[in-house]
Amino acid sequence: MLTKRIRRALGIAAFAVVPLALPMVTSGAAAGHGYTQNPMSRQALCADGTVSNCGSIQWEPQSVEGPGNFPAQGPSDGQLCSGGNSRFSELDDPRGGDWPATELNAGQDLQFRWKLTAAHSTESFRYFITKDSYDPSQPLTRSDLELDPFFTVNYNGEQPDFTVTHTGQLPSDKSGKHLIFGVWEVADTANAFYTCSDVNLS
């Protein structure tokens, strides 16, 4: 009888510990979040009300987080703009190619600006652009992108400020509707943050 009571007590104690242990198991997720405000990303356009019917991304534009090490790994094709996160699938919808586009000049120096809601140890910020064959009416895939970034800023594990700005030159041989795919690779998790910015290059 005593043995049964001891076993029962131990079982209850172990059950009670489980909820306390869960936060420790899940605390490895990245604490930092962010998105591009220049050029305006799709999530920024949803957050400021320029674009409607965006779903939950309008409330948390900083949360497009997915597996990192793009392009070798990362989100699946067709889910790049949402970071592979089904809660933000509205970002992958090309809307018939009608996402508002930032007017830019090919070859110009552009100040890229990220808004971070929490700083995070950073590997790099990298920027990719679509090929000349890109069809803006279709979901973005790796085959749509020039897979060598046209601009990279390395941080080597340092923490950025809450507003990140850096100036890089846009490709000079592009024209028309394109998409700039921004990747913020964090340094101490396997994840990255993703942004899609529709642009019109003249």
Secondary structure as UniProt FT lines:
FT   HELIX           2..26
FT   TURN            27..28
FT   STRAND          33..38
FT   TURN            39..40
FT   HELIX           42..47
FT   TURN            48..49
FT   HELIX           55..58
FT   HELIX           61..63
FT   STRAND          65..67
FT   TURN            70..72
FT   TURN            77..78
FT   TURN            80..84
FT   HELIX           86..91
FT   HELIX           95..97
FT   STRAND          102..104
FT   TURN            106..107
FT   STRAND          109..118
FT   STRAND          122..130
FT   TURN            132..133
FT   TURN            136..137
FT   HELIX           142..144
FT   STRAND          151..154
FT   TURN            156..157
FT   STRAND          163..169
FT   TURN            172..173
FT   STRAND          176..186
FT   STRAND          191..201
//
